[in-house]
Each structure stands twice: as C-alpha cells, then as structure tokens.
C-alpha cells in the first residue's frame, strides 16, 4: 500500500524527538513510515530514494530539526490577490 505525503509527514513528526537525539542536522529518507537511512545532504537522501523506489514513488526526505511553526497564506502562494 502506497502512503500519501501527509501520512509520511505525520509519521516523521511523531518520531522526530527520537531522531533529534542522534541524527540532528541530517536528512532522513522515509518510505511507508519507516526510516530507510540518514544522510548528510538532501541530495544524497533524494538520490538514494529515487534509485531505491523510483521517480514515481512517494517517499519523504526531511531534515531532522525542530519544527518551526509557519504562517502560510495560500492566496500568496497561489498568486491570488484581492482588492
């Protein structure tokens, strides 16, 4: 069963505090809620993900760092203006 990006992200966030202990600053490669490895760069994690799972697969590459809340305006990102 293929996971969605939202499911992958939620699974990563759930275990983030554990990963921060020994992998802070590294990039995690995750597939179906399971960490497949930690890498020094985003590029290394992404390259491993595409070679292991293919270009069409859903997998997550995320930096192991404390989450920072971000206020987002969907109108801003979509280029919508009112007025």
Secondary structure as the mmCIF struct_conf table of DSSP 4:
data_model
#
loop_
_struct_conf.conf_type_id
_struct_conf.id
_struct_conf.beg_label_comp_id
_struct_conf.beg_label_asym_id
_struct_conf.beg_label_seq_id
_struct_conf.end_label_comp_id
_struct_conf.end_label_asym_id
_struct_conf.end_label_seq_id
HELX_LH_PP_P HELX_LH_PP_P1 UNK A 2 UNK A 4
HELX_RH_AL_P HELX_RH_AL_P1 UNK A 5 UNK A 14
TURN_TY1_P TURN_TY1_P1 UNK A 15 UNK A 15
HELX_RH_AL_P HELX_RH_AL_P2 UNK A 16 UNK A 23
TURN_TY1_P TURN_TY1_P2 UNK A 24 UNK A 25
BEND BEND1 UNK A 26 UNK A 26
STRN STRN1 UNK A 27 UNK A 31
TURN_TY1_P TURN_TY1_P3 UNK A 32 UNK A 33
STRN STRN2 UNK A 34 UNK A 39
BEND BEND2 UNK A 40 UNK A 41
HELX_RH_AL_P HELX_RH_AL_P3 UNK A 42 UNK A 53
TURN_TY1_P TURN_TY1_P4 UNK A 55 UNK A 56
BEND BEND3 UNK A 57 UNK A 57
STRN STRN3 UNK A 60 UNK A 63
BEND BEND4 UNK A 65 UNK A 65
HELX_RH_AL_P HELX_RH_AL_P4 UNK A 74 UNK A 78
TURN_TY1_P TURN_TY1_P5 UNK A 79 UNK A 79
#
